[in-house]
């Protein structure tokens, strides 16, 4: 049975609302395509688009990654991450905030970057890449905006466009890929895998009833894998499905 058949059978048996896209980036073979155009709540997976925008703004000279600024005010939100636990008045560089945003999914650092870059700039980059189902509509932990119906969305097809762009322009995005490979939140697609055995440039995302993960597994060939979910009655069911899909990809390409 092919990898595609295995994964498709697993998804069908689960009965879960998920989007899954798996593609060999070396051979360009599309291995699994399930609900790839369906919009899903992005959760923290939207932070990858912010990272890409930051790197492009730095390359154009519009931002200096080593510039520092004190994070305070409305951007100093709670939730995931470390920054709110550090000393008040601490000044970190934009490079440091990018690392915190991705590696430990820091919400305060993310909001600080959104303020600096501008939501319109980030969404313009999203549109430039042809990501038609993706939008950054609110900052992290902005419950007032969420109550007004403002939400961040993405799709598997859009995430493929993003990661293919990073992969095809890896020389330009060396630092972005290096940061993504340092991901410390590995409880979704790679949870059953030995993370010392391969590199995985990826970003996770989670909210109640939502578990997401997407990125490039650097195995025998570089393989893009995305897993998006919604309306999970029990989040452990979504995680279990993601674990099995991650293991299937690893065993097929290790």
Secondary structure, 3 states (H helix, E strand, C coil): CCHHHHHHHHHHHHCCEEEEEEEECCCCCEEEEECCCCCEECHHHHHHHHHHHHHHHHHCCCCCCCCEEECCHHHCCCCCCCHHHCCCCCEEEHHHHHHHHHHCCCHHHHHHHHHHHCHHHHHHHHHHCCCCCCECCCCCCCHHHHHCCCCCEECHHHHHHHHHHHHHCCCCCHHHHHHHHCCCCCCCCCCCCCCCCCEEEEEEEEECCEEEEEEEEECCCEEEEEEEEECCCCHHHHHHHHHHHHHHHHHHHC
